Amino acid sequence: MATTDGAKKQAKTASKSASKSNEEIIQGFQRLRTEQRQLASKLSELEMDLNEHKLVIETLQNVDADRKCFRMVGGVLVERTVKEVLPALTSNRDQMTKVIEVLTSQITTKGQEINDFKEKNNIKIQNQNELPSAAPNNEGDNKVANQGVLVGTKP
């Protein structure tokens, strides 16, 4: 009896550690995906800022260099001249371009890391679509399948 009780305890311990490792795998995968989403969000924000900088630079290039303009610095509106602001904007634009390149490469690396993690731990996403070749050929059937509705046919 003692040996069967010990075997049962070992089986329970093994199943708990296996389920815990599955939970750890899922948490690791979700952490990687969250990091990738944060990088993508930051990239999107920087691209919008870069477009704004480009627009302002284009506008200021056609303006007299001694004309006064206003610039937001740390939440404070500061009065400057175009000849003072334009080089700073150009420098910021160039730095943003470099940061965008770095973020793009980080997102690519993170995507590869996620794919490697999925393969290593045999993770399959439930909501991923199957291959297009596995889709039905009949367009009407495809619409019904996409809606999740079962329709019976009359004989």
C-alpha positions in Angstrom: 0.0 0.0 0.0 2.8 2.4 0.8 4.3 2.0 -2.6 1.0 2.8 -4.4 0.5 5.9 -2.2 4.0 7.1 -3.0 3.4 6.5 -6.7 0.1 8.5 -6.5 1.8 11.4 -4.8 4.6 11.4 -7.4 2.1 11.4 -10.2 0.2 14.3 -8.6 3.5 16.2 -8.1 4.5 15.5 -11.7 1.2 16.7 -13.1 1.4 19.8 -11.0 4.9 20.6 -12.2 3.9 19.9 -15.8 0.9 22.2 -15.6 3.0 24.8 -13.9 5.6 24.6 -16.6 2.7 25.0 -19.2 1.6 28.1 -17.3 5.1 29.4 -17.3 5.4 28.8 -21.0 2.1 30.6 -21.7 3.2 33.5 -19.5 6.5 33.7 -21.3 4.8 33.7 -24.6 2.4 36.4 -23.6 5.2 38.5 -22.2 7.1 38.3 -25.5 3.9 39.3 -27.4 3.3 42.2 -25.0 6.9 43.4 -25.5 6.4 43.2 -29.3 3.2 45.2 -29.1 4.9 47.9 -26.9 7.7 48.2 -29.4 5.2 48.5 -32.3 3.2 51.2 -30.3 6.4 53.2 -29.7 7.3 52.9 -33.4 4.0 54.1 -34.5 4.2 57.1 -32.1 7.7 58.0 -33.3 6.6 57.7 -37.0 3.8 60.2 -36.3 6.2 62.6 -34.6 8.6 62.2 -37.6 5.9 63.1 -40.0 5.0 66.2 -38.0 8.7 67.2 -37.9 9.0 66.8 -41.7 5.9 68.9 -42.2 7.1 71.7 -40.0 10.6 71.6 -41.6 9.0 71.9 -45.1 7.0 74.9 -43.9 9.8 76.7 -42.2 12.2 76.3 -45.2 10.1 78.7 -47.2 10.0 81.3 -44.5 12.4 84.2 -43.8 15.2 83.1 -41.3 14.8 86.1 -39.1 11.0 85.6 -38.7 10.0 84.7 -35.2 8.3 81.4 -34.5 7.2 79.5 -31.4 8.4 76.2 -30.3 7.2 73.9 -27.5 10.0 72.9 -25.2 9.2 70.7 -22.3 5.6 71.8 -22.2 6.5 75.5 -22.4 5.9 77.6 -25.5 9.2 79.5 -26.3 9.6 82.3 -28.8 12.6 81.8 -31.2 13.6 82.7 -34.7 13.3 80.3 -37.7 17.1 80.2 -38.0 17.4 78.9 -34.4 14.6 76.4 -34.7 15.3 74.8 -38.1 18.6 73.2 -37.2 17.2 71.8 -34.0 14.2 70.3 -35.9 16.5 68.8 -38.5 18.6 67.2 -35.9 15.6 65.8 -34.1 14.3 64.4 -37.4 17.6 62.7 -38.1 17.7 61.2 -34.6 14.1 60.0 -34.9 14.9 58.3 -38.1 17.8 56.4 -36.4 15.6 55.4 -33.5 12.9 54.2 -35.9 15.4 52.0 -37.7 16.5 50.5 -34.3 12.9 49.9 -33.2 12.1 48.3 -36.6 15.0 45.9 -36.2 14.0 45.2 -32.5 10.4 44.3 -33.6 11.8 42.0 -36.3 14.1 40.3 -33.7 11.3 40.0 -31.2 9.0 38.4 -33.9 11.8 35.9 -34.6 12.2 35.2 -30.9 8.4 34.6 -30.6 8.4 32.2 -33.5 11.4 30.3 -32.1 9.6 30.2 -28.7 6.5 28.8 -30.4 8.4 26.1 -32.2 10.5 25.2 -29.1 7.5 24.8 -26.9 5.1 23.5 -29.6 2.6 26.4 -29.2 -0.3 26.6 -31.5 -2.6 29.6 -31.6 -6.3 28.6 -31.7 -7.6 31.6 -33.6 -5.1 31.4 -36.4 -6.6 30.8 -39.8 -5.7 27.6 -41.6 -3.9 27.6 -45.0 -5.9 29.3 -47.8 -5.8 26.0 -49.8 -7.8 24.3 -47.0 -10.7 26.9 -47.5 -13.8 25.7 -49.4 -13.9 26.5 -53.1 -17.5 27.5 -53.1 -17.8 31.2 -52.1 -21.2 30.8 -50.5 -20.0 28.0 -48.3 -17.1 30.2 -47.3 -19.4 33.0 -46.2 -21.5 30.6 -44.1 -18.3 29.1 -42.6 -17.0 32.5 -41.7 -20.2 33.4 -39.9 -20.2 30.2 -37.8 -23.7 29.2 -39.0 -24.6 25.7 -39.9 -27.2 25.3 -42.6 -28.9 22.1 -43.6 -29.7 21.3 -47.2 -32.9 19.7 -48.4 -32.6 16.4 -50.2 
